Amino acid sequence: MKFSILRLVQLIEKYILHKVSEKPGLVNLDSEVLEKFIIDSLQNLHILRCSDSDKFVLTLHNLESLLCNDPNIAAIMIDSISAFYWIDRMNGGDSIPSQEANMKNATEVLSKLVNSYNLVLFATKNAVFKKKSQDSYGDEERLDLGAEKNRLNEDLDLQHAEFMCKAWQKLVSHRLILVKEEQFENQKQTFVIGGDCAQGNKRFYVSQFGIDMV
């Protein structure tokens, strides 16, 4: 899935118009002012694309020059940090250090950037869930809808199985786990989010104005 600038612009525009409509008469916002605000906001966004783990590590090394030239940068977002992980595992042969060399290098660079420039790091990755025992759900290969509902109602952090290298695991301070719920007819697509900093599972859906909690 590729990042959509058009979708981001639509969300910003609808969110602003929605907030302005809540206070009629207090804010005068015409189309030119709104367009300028969105354009100015997008100037703060830098999108960098990497096709393999070597280029990913190289890009991270080159980020320091960007951070030095733009002190307003406050966050790094990576989607997905595990994009090349399994490819590296396959190409690394039987040597675990070789398999995880690029990920370890990337983690060291990210740690340095976060600490040196006081940044917030957001990263996504595919979740791997622990298999449940037969005592919990019966046949693991045939998970029915009732078991799926129970799984979503449990603490998602307890089901999560970490697979990234130890260097990355040490860098992570907070984790949120996202699961898509089954979508029924005429209902909005909802998601469940949980994890060690979510204080219990929460449900939400994405509307034209952004995220709405259920």
N, C-alpha and C positions, 0 to 999 in steps of 0.2 A: 504494500500500500504506500502510495506516495503522498507527501505532504501537499495539501491544496491551499495555495495562497488565496484563491478565489473564495473558498469556504471560510477562511479566516477573516477576510474582508467582510463577508456577509454577516458573520457572527458579531464582529465589532460594530458594524452599522446598526444591526437590529438591536443589539444590547444597548447602545447609546440612545437610540430612538425610544426604546422601551423605558429607560430611566428618565428621559426628558418628559415623556408623556405622563409620568407619575407626578410631575411638578409643573403643571401648565401655567404659563405666564411668568415663571421665574427664570426660565432659560430661553433665549432666542437663538435657535439653531437652524440656519438655512443649509441648503445642499452644498454650497461652496465651503462654508466653515467646516461642515462634517467631512467633506472630501479632504480638505487640508489637514484636518486632525488625524485622519486615518493614514494619509501619506506620511505625515511626520512620525506617527507611531511605528510604521513599518520600517522607517530608517533605522530603528533600533534593533531590527531583526536581521541576523546573519544566518543564512542557510548554507551548509557545507555538505556535499554528498561524497560518499566513499564507496568504491566498488569492491574492495577487499580489505583484509585486516592490515596489510602492510601500509596501504594508503590511509587507513584509519589512524594508525599510530603516527604516521608522518604528519597528518593533519593536526593531530593533537599537539605535536611538537611545535608546529607553526602557529598555534593559537596564541602563544605568548606575545608575538608581535602585534596581533590584533587587539589583545587586552591592553597592551601598553599604549596603543594609539587611541583607544576608546575606553576611558575609565568609567563610563556609564554602564558598561556591561556588568550585569549582576547575576546571570544564571547561564548554565550550560545544560542543554537538553539533548539527550541521545536516544534515538529510536532506530534500532534496538541495540543494546549493548551486547546482546548475544547473537547478532546477525551473522557473524563469521566464526562463532565459537566452534560449532560442530565441524565446519570445514577445516579449521585449524587442527582439531582433534584427529581428523582423518588423515590430514597431510603430515602430521607429526610423527607418524609411525608408532613404535612401541614405547617411545620415550615421553613420559608425562611432562618433563620440563620443556621439551620441544613443542609438544602439543599446546602448552599454555604460555609459551614465551611472549607472543604478541599481546595476549590479554594481560599478562603481568606487566609488560612494558606500558601498555595503555593505562592501566590502573595507577602505576607510579607517576605518570605524567599528570593524570587527572588529580591525584592527591596533591601534587605540588601546586597545580594551578588553583585548586580550591583554597588551599591554605595561604598561598602567596597573595591572591587577589580577592580573598574574602567572598568567594562565589558560592552560589547554591547549585548543586548538581542534581538534575533529574534524569533518570534513565529507565527505560522500559526493557523488558525481556520476556520471552515466553515462559509461562509458569509450568512447572512439572509437579504434579500432585502425587502424594504417596498413595499406594494402593491400600484399600481397606481390607481388613480380615473378613473371612467368610462369616464369622460370628456377627459382624456388623451389618453386612448387606447381603449375605448369601453368596450366590455365584457372582464373582467379580467380573466375569466376561459379559454378564447380562444385567446391567444396572437399570432397574426400572425407573419410572418417573417419580415414584414415591421416594426411592433411595436418592435420586438426584435432588429432590426438594430438601431432604434431610441434610445432604451434603452442603447445600447452599446456606442452610440455617446454622450450620456449625461454624466455629471459629476458623476462618479460612487459613489463618497463619499456622494452625496446627496441621493442616493438610499439605502445606508447602514443603517441597523438597529442593534444597539448594544444590545446584550442579556446577556453578561457576568456580573459578580457581580461588584459593584461600585469600590471595591478595585482595580480590574484589570483595569477598565476603567481609573482610576486615574494614574495608572502606565504607560499606553500607551502614548507615546509622538508623534509617527508618525504612520500613517496607510496607507497601500497600499491595494487596492482591485483588485483581479484578476478574470477575466471572460474568459471562453473558448468560442471562436467564432465558429459558425457552420462551419464544414469542408466540402468544396465542392470537387468534383471529380478532381483528379490530382493537388490539391493544398495542400500546407503545412498547418499543424495545427497551427493556430495563436491564440494568446491570447491578451486580452486587459487589461492593468493595469492603474489604476487611484487611486484617493484618495487625502487626504489633503496635501500630500507632493510630488505628482507626477507632479504638474504644468500642468494639463490637461491629457486626456487619451492618452496612447501610445500603439502601437501594436508591438508585437514581436513574433518570433517563436524560437524553440529550435533546433539547428542543431548539427552536430557532433563536432563542435568547441565551443559549448556553446550557449549563447543567441545572436540572431541577431535581430536588430530593423528593422521594416518594414518601 
